[in-house]
Amino acid sequence: MPTIRPMADLRDTGKISELCYQKNEPVFITKNGSGHLVVMSMDTYEKQLGILDVYRKLGAAEKQLEDGVPLLDGDEVIKRLNEKSSARRIEKYIGESWQSLCSASRKEK
């Protein structure tokens, strides 16, 4: 059930903020009985953006299927993802090691 509040409730922003975080969904604000604004917490907003992104990606994938783009092998995709993840960990380790090495050499001077 959507949460609907009149415009006058915006005078108490703390109450509206609390309501947004309690409900974890958008709060609809009406003006003269008609929909006027939607207010939500940052968490809810980010979740909404994430869901929208998933739908966009699904739409793009469906379009690729319609256009006859060949499917990727699941095992190959997992292998590539693991390689990228390993490479990122190595890059991070090298970066941290390099920074501490540079920092130590600066202290010696």
Backbone bond lengths (Angstrom), bond angles and torsions (degrees), N, CA, C in turn:
res aa  C-N    CA-C-N  psi(-1)  N-CA   C-N-CA  omega(-1)  CA-C   N-CA-C  phi
1 M - - - 1.446 - - 1.531 108.57 -
2 P 1.306 118.11 121.52 1.465 120.04 -178.88 1.528 112.19 -66.45
3 T 1.331 115.18 149.53 1.462 121.32 176.51 1.517 107.74 -91.94
4 I 1.330 115.89 123.11 1.467 121.85 -177.99 1.519 108.14 -124.17
5 R 1.331 115.70 130.02 1.465 121.74 -179.84 1.518 109.37 -132.78
6 P 1.344 116.74 149.48 1.471 119.62 176.79 1.532 110.76 -75.81
7 M 1.303 116.28 158.86 1.465 123.50 -179.54 1.528 111.54 -54.58
8 A 1.316 117.37 -34.95 1.467 121.39 -178.32 1.532 111.69 -58.70
9 D 1.342 117.66 -28.57 1.465 120.82 179.79 1.525 112.71 -66.22
10 L 1.334 117.70 -17.12 1.463 120.12 178.90 1.520 112.33 -68.16
11 R 1.322 117.39 -14.10 1.474 119.95 176.67 1.522 110.80 -63.04
12 D 1.336 115.48 -31.04 1.467 120.62 178.82 1.532 107.97 -103.26
13 T 1.332 116.19 81.31 1.461 120.43 -175.02 1.532 112.30 -63.89
14 G 1.313 116.82 -31.79 1.463 120.00 178.04 1.514 111.46 -61.73
15 K 1.328 116.11 -41.37 1.465 121.35 179.72 1.536 110.27 -65.10
16 I 1.331 115.86 -43.57 1.472 119.82 179.84 1.526 110.03 -65.57
17 S 1.333 116.70 -42.22 1.460 120.71 178.76 1.523 110.55 -60.65
18 E 1.303 117.01 -46.16 1.463 122.12 179.17 1.531 110.47 -60.35
19 L 1.314 116.08 -43.02 1.464 121.71 179.44 1.530 110.52 -61.61
20 C 1.334 116.39 -43.23 1.473 120.84 179.09 1.519 111.19 -60.49
21 Y 1.326 116.96 -43.03 1.464 120.42 -178.64 1.522 112.08 -75.16
22 Q 1.334 117.92 -31.00 1.468 120.91 177.55 1.520 111.05 -68.12
23 K 1.323 115.89 -46.49 1.460 120.79 -173.30 1.528 113.32 -80.55
24 N 1.336 117.75 -24.17 1.466 121.57 -175.83 1.524 112.46 54.29
25 E 1.315 115.09 36.23 1.461 121.31 177.00 1.524 108.11 -152.43
26 P 1.313 117.85 163.43 1.467 120.08 179.43 1.530 112.20 -61.98
27 V 1.328 115.22 147.33 1.468 121.79 174.85 1.532 106.18 -109.24
28 F 1.324 115.71 125.28 1.457 121.12 -178.20 1.523 109.69 -91.07
29 I 1.329 116.29 130.44 1.460 122.66 -179.24 1.533 108.05 -108.45
30 T 1.332 114.96 129.89 1.462 119.46 -179.83 1.527 110.98 -106.39
31 K 1.326 114.79 152.63 1.459 122.03 174.88 1.521 106.14 -131.50
32 N 1.331 115.68 121.32 1.460 121.28 -176.34 1.526 112.16 53.88
33 G 1.331 116.02 37.24 1.462 121.41 175.51 1.515 115.63 83.44
34 S 1.332 117.88 -2.34 1.465 120.37 -179.77 1.524 110.16 -114.54
35 G 1.324 116.19 153.67 1.449 121.05 177.95 1.525 110.79 -59.17
36 H 1.326 116.26 135.62 1.459 120.13 -175.95 1.531 112.22 -133.17
37 L 1.338 117.95 -46.04 1.463 122.85 -177.18 1.525 110.41 -138.82
38 V 1.319 114.54 160.77 1.456 121.59 171.09 1.526 106.47 -128.62
39 V 1.327 116.65 129.68 1.462 122.54 -178.79 1.529 107.04 -122.96
40 M 1.348 115.36 137.98 1.463 118.84 178.60 1.518 110.51 -149.74
41 S 1.325 115.89 161.79 1.464 121.08 176.91 1.525 109.13 -72.22
42 M 1.325 116.26 162.15 1.470 120.45 176.95 1.525 110.87 -61.79
43 D 1.340 116.66 -38.40 1.470 120.11 178.84 1.525 110.67 -59.82
44 T 1.328 116.12 -46.81 1.460 120.69 179.59 1.517 110.60 -63.86
45 Y 1.330 116.73 -41.37 1.459 121.14 179.05 1.526 110.83 -60.66
46 E 1.332 117.01 -46.17 1.463 120.75 -179.59 1.521 111.19 -64.86
47 K 1.339 117.07 -37.51 1.466 119.97 176.30 1.520 110.45 -64.21
48 Q 1.331 116.83 -41.41 1.467 121.01 178.71 1.533 110.15 -62.01
49 L 1.337 116.58 -42.59 1.461 119.94 178.11 1.530 110.85 -63.33
50 G 1.318 116.53 -39.71 1.464 120.79 178.46 1.520 111.72 -62.86
51 I 1.325 116.34 -43.93 1.465 120.65 178.66 1.525 109.96 -63.23
52 L 1.320 116.60 -43.35 1.461 121.35 178.47 1.528 110.43 -59.96
53 D 1.329 116.82 -41.80 1.459 121.29 178.98 1.529 111.22 -62.55
54 V 1.325 116.81 -41.14 1.468 120.58 178.20 1.529 109.96 -61.97
55 Y 1.330 116.96 -44.97 1.465 119.75 179.31 1.531 111.63 -63.33
56 R 1.318 117.74 -38.46 1.470 120.37 176.58 1.522 110.82 -62.38
57 K 1.330 115.85 -44.17 1.461 119.83 -179.80 1.533 111.17 -66.25
58 L 1.318 116.86 -38.66 1.464 119.89 176.98 1.529 110.69 -63.51
59 G 1.339 116.15 -41.19 1.462 120.54 177.58 1.518 111.46 -61.50
60 A 1.331 115.98 -43.07 1.473 120.47 178.66 1.528 110.30 -64.36
61 A 1.338 117.27 -39.89 1.465 121.05 179.48 1.532 110.40 -66.04
62 E 1.327 117.25 -41.39 1.465 120.56 177.84 1.527 110.65 -62.88
63 K 1.323 116.58 -39.26 1.465 121.25 178.48 1.523 109.78 -63.69
64 Q 1.334 117.04 -41.59 1.463 120.62 178.39 1.527 110.85 -61.65
65 L 1.334 116.64 -40.42 1.461 120.34 177.68 1.528 110.73 -62.68
66 E 1.338 115.75 -44.72 1.469 120.32 179.18 1.522 111.09 -62.04
67 D 1.345 117.21 -35.09 1.460 122.00 -178.36 1.527 112.67 -82.03
68 G 1.334 116.59 -2.26 1.463 120.44 177.43 1.511 115.23 82.23
69 V 1.328 117.42 16.77 1.466 119.52 176.69 1.530 107.44 -66.41
70 P 1.344 117.30 128.40 1.461 119.27 -176.74 1.538 111.97 -64.60
71 L 1.326 115.05 145.87 1.463 121.14 178.30 1.524 110.09 -74.78
72 L 1.310 115.80 150.28 1.460 121.23 175.77 1.519 109.20 -88.48
73 D 1.317 115.84 148.54 1.454 121.53 176.70 1.530 108.75 -71.20
74 G 1.312 117.61 131.43 1.462 122.19 -177.62 1.515 113.13 -58.20
75 D 1.340 117.39 -42.78 1.464 120.96 179.72 1.526 110.92 -63.04
76 E 1.344 116.26 -38.43 1.466 120.38 -179.88 1.525 110.56 -67.16
77 V 1.326 116.80 -39.56 1.465 120.91 178.53 1.519 110.36 -62.93
78 I 1.325 116.98 -46.03 1.472 121.49 178.85 1.527 109.99 -60.90
79 K 1.330 116.80 -42.51 1.463 121.07 179.57 1.530 110.34 -60.85
80 R 1.340 117.28 -45.47 1.470 120.96 179.84 1.522 111.47 -63.08
81 L 1.337 116.24 -42.04 1.465 120.04 179.44 1.528 110.70 -62.95
82 N 1.317 116.43 -42.39 1.471 120.27 178.53 1.522 110.98 -63.37
83 E 1.338 116.95 -40.29 1.463 120.35 178.71 1.532 110.87 -63.87
84 K 1.333 116.78 -42.83 1.467 120.17 178.20 1.518 110.46 -62.66
85 S 1.331 116.18 -43.25 1.461 120.66 -179.59 1.519 110.80 -62.88
86 S 1.340 116.99 -42.85 1.463 120.91 178.27 1.519 110.63 -63.99
87 A 1.335 116.25 -42.55 1.468 120.46 179.99 1.523 110.37 -62.31
88 R 1.311 117.52 -40.10 1.478 120.60 179.07 1.519 110.73 -64.44
89 R 1.329 116.61 -41.88 1.464 119.61 179.09 1.524 110.28 -63.20
90 I 1.323 116.21 -41.60 1.466 120.06 179.32 1.526 110.25 -65.05
91 E 1.348 117.20 -45.42 1.465 120.76 178.45 1.521 111.00 -59.60
92 K 1.314 116.22 -41.31 1.463 119.94 179.59 1.529 110.15 -64.31
93 Y 1.337 116.23 -44.13 1.464 120.33 -179.80 1.524 110.66 -62.95
94 I 1.330 115.99 -45.63 1.466 120.16 179.97 1.528 109.89 -62.37
95 G 1.329 116.49 -43.45 1.462 120.35 179.43 1.514 112.03 -60.65
96 E 1.338 117.03 -44.46 1.464 120.86 179.77 1.524 110.58 -66.60
97 S 1.334 116.37 -41.10 1.466 120.09 179.73 1.517 110.13 -65.01
98 W 1.329 116.83 -42.40 1.465 121.37 179.88 1.523 110.15 -62.95
99 Q 1.316 116.70 -43.16 1.468 120.34 179.70 1.523 111.02 -62.53
100 S 1.325 117.48 -43.85 1.461 118.85 -179.19 1.529 110.88 -69.78
101 L 1.338 117.98 -33.08 1.453 121.40 176.21 1.530 110.43 -65.14
102 C 1.332 116.60 -45.66 1.480 120.77 178.04 1.511 111.19 -63.23
103 S 1.310 115.87 -40.39 1.453 121.02 -179.46 1.531 110.12 -64.48
104 A 1.334 116.78 -41.49 1.469 120.91 -179.93 1.525 111.22 -67.01
105 S 1.354 116.03 -38.99 1.469 118.35 -179.59 1.531 110.89 -69.44
106 R 1.330 117.97 -31.55 1.476 120.59 177.50 1.529 109.81 -67.28
107 K 1.319 116.85 -37.98 1.469 120.94 -178.92 1.534 110.94 -67.25
108 E 1.331 115.73 -33.71 1.467 119.50 -178.68 1.516 111.43 -69.27
109 K 1.325 117.75 -29.12 1.467 121.59 -178.01 1.469 109.77 -76.47
